[in-house]
Amino acid sequence: MANATTYFLMSGHTSTGRLKPIDRKALESTDNRNVLVLNLTSEDRKKLKSKQEFFKGYFDELGAKGVAFIEEETSRDKVEEEFEMAGLVYLPGGDAKTLIRNIQDKKLSPKLYCFNGVISGNSAGAYALCPNYIRIGHGPTEIIPATGTLEFHIKVHYKPEFDEELLRLSRDRRTREIIALEDESAFVWGSKIELIGNIWRFCDGKKEGNN
């Protein structure tokens, strides 16, 4: 089992501001309010620069003590230093395939697995923490290996139209347990489980909801 004290797994668009209460709760769960953002969800440097500026202001507003970033050019020594200082490691939304590939290229999976603070993943960031990224709704379903930090799977931006495919996947031993989140929802997993918003669980061909 991975070492983080708590995982905040979210679905939504940070730019709307509607995830702020959840992100504030994650930040308040840390021991030092230092945030480390894995700014690795795109190959477009202009877009990554914009994301860096956004998340610096975003977490400053939420009360962060410090906001640091890991990017493609971040050295191995700097990665070690930033993980050591972080209280919250944040995996943002964006392109999930790119995020997973960059995490693998920079050999960050062991860092995520061993990190003993709070880890928060939104959208693509939530997918990256799973055993596999289940890609539904963009053509044929794909099962893409991710970091395996968690033992269960997440489906973000959930809609009922995905039910048939999610039920099918939940019968597959590779993707047996899937937590589906509607936007502005979060699955908080740690010493206790907290469900925020509308969340569904697909397991062994059955669907359960918290609403």
N, C-alpha and C positions, 0 to 999 in steps of 0.2 A: 504494500500500500504506500502511496506517495506521502510525503511528509508535511505538506502545507497544513496549517491549522484550520483554514476555511477556504472554500472555493465559492466564488460568486460567478455563476454562469448565466448570461443575460442574452436577451434578444431585443433588438431595437436599433434606432439610429441616434447616436450620441449627439449629432448636430441639432436635433430637435430640442434638447434639454430635458426630455422626459425621463431619461435614465439617471438624472442627477441624484434623486433620493437614494437610489440603489448604490451608485458610486460613492456617495457620501458615507453610507453605512459601511461599505467595504473599507474605506479609508479610516473610519473611526474604529474599525476592528484591528488595526495594526498597532504595533508597539511604539512606532516612531514617526508615522505619517510621511515616510519617504516613499515616493512612487518611482518605479522603474517601468517605462513603457517600451515594449518590443515593437519598434517602428519599422516593421519588416513586411508590410502587407502589400507592397507595390514595388515595381521596378522603375517607376517614374520619380525621378529625384525631385522635381518640382512639387509633385503631389506629396511626397514624404516630408518635404520642408514645410508645406502648409499644414500637414498633420502634426508635425512637431510643435509649431506655433500654437495650433489649436489646443493640443493636450496640455501644453505648458500653462496656458491661461485657464483652461478648464479645471485642472487639478489645483492650481493656485486658488481659484475661486472657492473650491470645495474645502480648502484648509490644509493643503499639503505643505509639509515643511520643506520638501525639496522634490523636484521632478527631473529625473534623468532619463536618458534614452539609449537603447542599443540599436545600432543601425548596421548596415552591411559592412561599413568600414571600421567598426569598433574593434579594437584589438582584443586578443584573448585576455591579456592582463587587465584591461579595462572592464571586460565582461565580469571577471572574477571580483573586481573591486565593487562594481555596481550591484551585483547580486548580494554581496556581503553587507552593503549599506541599506538595501531595500527593505521596507516593511510590507509593501504591496507591489507585486509584479502584475502588470496590466497588459493583456493581449487584446489589441483593438480589432474592430471590424475592418473589412476590406476584402481582398482576394485571398480566400482560404488556401488555395493551392500554393500561391506564392509565399504566404506566411509559413506554411508547413515546410516547404522546400528550404526557405531561408533559415528556419530553426534547425533543420537537419544539417544544412551546410555549415552553420556556425556551431554545431554540436551543443545546442542549448537544451536538448531533451533531458539529459542527466541533471542539468541545473534546475529545470522545472520540477523534476521528480524529487529532488533532494531539498528543495527550498522549504524552509520551515516557517515562513510567514503566511501572508494572505495572497492568494492568486485570484485574479479576476479576468474573465474572458467574455467579450461581447461578440456575438455573431461569429465571424471567422475565427475570432480568438477563442470562443467556446469550442468550435469544431476542432481546433488544433490540439486541444487538451485531451481529446478522446482517443480510443484505440484506432478508430478510423473516422475519416470525414465522409459522412453519408451525403452524397450530392444528389438531391432530388429536385425536380422542377426545372431542370435546365437540359432537357433532352433525356436520353437513357440514364437510368440510375447508375452512379459510380460509387464504388467502395474504395476509398483512397487511404492508405496507411497514414496515421498521424503520430503524435508523440507517445500515446499510451500512458499519459500521466494519470488519467482516470480509467476506471474499469467499465464504465457505461458510456453510451452514446447520447449525443444531443442533436435535436433538430430545431433550428431557430427559424423565425419568421413562419411559424406553423400556420397552416390553413387546413380545414377539414378535407379539402380535395386531395391531400396527401395521405389520407387514412388507409386506403387500400394498399398502397405501397409500404407504408410503415407497418401495417399488420403483417404483410408478407415478410418483411425484413426481420420482424420480431420473432419469427419462427426459425430463423437462420442462426445457428450457434455463434457465428461471427459477430452478429449485430443483435443479440437477443434482447437487450434492454435499451430502450430508446426513450429519453425524456424530451418531449416536444413542448416548445415555448412559443406562445403568442408574443407579439411585440409588446414592449413595456413590461415583460415578465422576467423573473429570475428564479433560478433554482440554487439555493444556498446550501452547501453541503460541507459539514464539518462534524464537530462533536454532537450537533443536532442538525436536523434538516428543517429549512424554512422555505415555504413556497410563497412567492410574491407574484400576483397576477394569475393569469390563466395558464395552467400547466397540465400536460397529459402524459401518461406513462403507457408505453406499448411494450408488452412482454408476453412471450409464448402465444402470440396470436390474439391477445386480448388488449383492450384499451380501457384505461381508468383515468378519471379526471379529478381535479381538486375543486371543481365548481359545480 
